[in-house]
Amino acid sequence: MTPEDLATLEALAESTSRGAFEPAKLCFPAQLAYVEDESRFITAVCSRQCGKTTGSAIRLFTRALKYAGTRHVYITVARTDAKEIIWDDLQELNERFALGGVVNQTDLSITLPNRSVILLRGAKDKKDISRLRGRRFKTVVIDEAQNFPPQDLFDLIFKVLRASLMRYKGAVAVIGTPGALAIIEDTFYALTQNQEWTHHHWTILDNPWIEDARAEIDRAMREMGVDESSPVIRREFFGEFVSDTRALVWTYDALKNDFTDDLLPKGTWQYVIGVDLGYEDPDAVVVWGWTEQSPDVFCVYEFREQHLITSELAEVLKPLFEKYKPVKAVIDELGGGKKTAEELRKRHGLYFEPAKSTEKLTCINLFNDGLRTGRARVKKGSKLHGELMRTQWLASARGLKVDDRHFHPDLAMAGAYAYREATAYYFVEPPPPLTKEQERQKRIDDHFAEMAAAEQDAWMDGGMPEPTW
């Protein structure tokens, strides 16, 4: 819970004391429209500090109290994020209005007297998403939607949750602040443009619990040295989708960099493997391949999964070494990775060279050069595709760094380390085919060159060959 959220709840508590739980008295108009919306498919595009977290907590309780014996879930990328964002708000509302919910701190759930349950869950990877399969929900709130990889968000909504809503005619609300790309390939943006869904929008300026919001925005602009036209200001404070490729780490362009299997070149393939190690953050593996017939490097394999021990990771890697027979394999040994890398080498016979992760910016720049020139090719709809679309820079005291506060671009970094080792950039474009006249002239030139060589050999041997004309 942020200080602003706490102030909002304290203000609510002071104005309502221990009265009845009445959303109309708790919410300002734009927020209330979202809370009470009975549409089944909803988006809410908001600015920062606009009260969407408090609104989502009130929405979950409102529907849980209204529909007895039903399940209501709040989802963010990571379960820890869900706890940090909304858990205190839910507990505060439960206590302040004596709603009688039984709080389970381990399961992050609140069970109400009418047997309805509010749950907090994460959907960081395929395993997390699969755990939500087969459940029946009356309400789903997917928060910070801009932080989900586009394919993961699509799979979560349409392949897992869509069926879970059918039994009780449940509703899903997808909410967040605009990301740095307003393109249809971004699932959150695409949903906000879907005419089958109901859409909400409000900003910090609509939130009466934030004093002098306009002055705070003006101060932020002065500190940043920008005006209201700045994409950052439009996104963060006005909740508007404004593309800003400068905010993105990767110079990814779907038109240049996407590929489908039918575009793969023929020839003799060579491969490199890159590994970015993690545990809470997933382990990630990327395989790049190329042939002598093309200057392009293709991502032919990707893998991302968390909570793997070394032997489990080895079982993923061994078939890749057997299948691709890489000319080089690199692994990030920073952050305690050296121990894992050594075990992969000595116990499992998988030889990796240390990735030049201390030269992270150099790896990023080289990979970006491949993306910018269209030589780095990524499969459309892949997880790497999703990471490249949404990884942003974060300003720090030491300059810009990769923003990994909400997710770590594991595949993108594994890809960057390995791309540096690909040798496809040595490719030399073959000369164009000769015209008929050029072929005729080449035959004449070759003939006279052979004659001259024969005459030189004859002089060296002390004789002259018979004329050939």
Secondary structure, 3 states (H helix, E strand, C coil): CCHHHHHHHHHHHHHHCCCCCCHHHHCCHHHHHHHCCCCCEEEEEECCCCCHHHHHHHHHHHHHHHCCCCEEEEEECCHHHHHHHHHHHHHHHHHHCCCCCEEECCCCEEECCCCCEEEEEECCCHHHHHHCCCCCCCEEEECCHHHCCHHHHHHHHHHHHHHHCCCCCCEEEEEECCCCCCCCCCHHHHHHCCCCCEEEEECHHHCCCCCCHHHHHHHHHHHHCCCCCCHHHHHHCCCCCCCCHHHECCCCCHHHHEECHHHCCCCCCEEEEEEECCCCCCEEEEEEEECCCCCCEEEEEEEEECCCCHHHHHHHHHHHHHHHCCCEEEECCCCCHHHHHHHHHHCCCCCCEECCHHHHHHHHHHHHHHHHHCCEEEECCCHHHHHHHHCEEEEECCEEEECCCCCCCHHHHHHHHHHCCCCHHHCCCCCCCCCHHHHHHHHHHHHHHHHHHHHHHHHHHCCCCCCCC
